[in-house]
């Protein structure tokens, strides 16, 4: 029963994110908004409820299954990927570099506050 409660909690935040995305922030995907809202809620509570921890652990243990549809898509669209290999490779390289840069800036910004506290 507690696993159902954890799933309901996750789905409520995702539904909230979808509503906010639909009416207030269309460029941001609903699940992203819901995830940020869940993170904020957990930060306010300063604890992870046991039912949510149970669901998260189960999902992480079976995370590999979520990659099956992506692998099927790669196989299905292989001719398109092959013909656009240069563009795909460039997009991958740019996105990796951008992710590393944004992560470094975020780490620097968050670590400044911790240095001042010490």
N, C-alpha and C positions, 0 to 999 in steps of 0.2 A: 504494500500500500504506500510506503514512503517513496518508492521509486516513481509511482504515478504522480505523487505530489511534487516531486522534483521536476518531472517532465512538464507538468502543468505550469509550474513557475517559469520554466524556460520559455514555454510557448506563449505565456502571457506577456513576457518581455518582448518576444519576437513580434507578437501581434501589436503591442504598443508601438514598436519601431515601425511596423508597416503603416499604421495609421498616421504617425508623425511624418513618415516619408511621403505618404500619399497627399497629405494636406498642407504640410509646412515646409518640408525640405525634400522636394522631388529628386534632386541630383544624388542624394545619399541613399544607398539601399536600406530598406527597412531592417534587415537582420543586423546590419552594422549599428544602426541607431539603438536597436534593442539590446545589443551586446554592450554598448557604452552605458546605457541606462542600467543594465544589470550590474555592471562593474561599479557604477556610482552607488547603487543601492547596497552592494556588498561592502563598499568602502564606508558608507554611513553606518551600517550595522557593525562593522569591524569584526565580522565573523561570517563563515560560510555555513549555512544550515546543513545539517547532516543529510537530508534528503537530496539536496542539490549536489553535495559531494558524492553521494552514491551514484547519481545519474552521470555526473561528469566523469567519474572513474570508469564506469561501464562504457561510456562513449569513447574515451581515450583508449581503452583496451581493444576496441573493435574499429579503431580509426582507419585501418588498412582497407576495410570494406568500402569506405567512402571514396577511395581512389579508383575503384572498378569502373564507374561510369566515365571518369576522365580518360582512363586507358582505352575504353571502347571508343570514345570520341576520337582519340588520336588515331586508332587503327582505321576507323571509318572514314576520316577525313585526311588520310595520309597523302593522297595525290595533291590535295590543296595545300597541305603543309609543305610538301616537297617543292611545289612550284613557287611558293612564297618563303622559302627557307631564309633568304637574306633578311627580309623584313621581320620575320619571327625572331631570328637571332639578334637583330638590332634592338627589337623591343625588349627582349629578355635581358640583354646587357644593360640597356638604359634603365630598366626597372630595378635591376639588382643594385646598380650604382646609386640610384635615387633612394632606394630603401636603406642602404648603408648610410648615406649622407643624412637622411632624416632621423635615423636611429641615433647617429652620433650627436646631432644637434639636440635631440630630445634628452639624451643622456647628459649632455653638458648642462642643459638648462635645469634638469632635475637635480643634478649633483651640486650645483651652486647653492641651492637652498640647504642642503645637508651640511655643506662645509661651514656655513654661517652659524648653524645650530650648534656645532661642536665647539 
